Amino acid sequence: MKKINAYFKKNEHKQYPYEHALCIKKNRGDVMFVALYVDDLIFMGNNVKLIKRFKELMKKEFEMTDLGLMKYFLGLDVI
């Protein structure tokens, strides 16, 4: 957990003060949200390039599998 939190801080993701598992990155009009649950990441944003770049950087830093668009999480079907 320390390693990923340090990574987010280094890459200008701000930890949400009321939910420590949520990080937000803002860049001008672009925003990206990253939620961490145990060993899963869920991320979304309003800029596809920012999301693609995030995935590239995460794969370089951590062992990561991209499962594509979320369909199921914590017992919930996601549509």
BELFENNOR-V44357 format. One record per pair of residues at least 24 apart in sequence whose ideal C-beta (glycine too) atoms are under 10 Angstrom apart, sorted by the first residue. I is the first residue (numbers start at 1). GAP is how many residues later the second one is. Records with the same first field share a line. If there is no record, write none. Layout:
BEGIN
I=GAP + GAP
END
This chain:
BEGIN
1=35 + 37 + 38
3=58 + 59
4=30 + 32 + 35 + 37 + 54 + 57 + 58
5=31
7=50 + 51 + 54 + 55
8=26 + 28
10=51
11=43 + 46 + 47 + 50
13=41
25=25 + 29
34=24
35=38
37=36 + 37
38=36
39=24 + 25
40=27 + 30 + 33 + 34
42=28 + 31 + 32 + 36
43=27
44=25 + 26
END
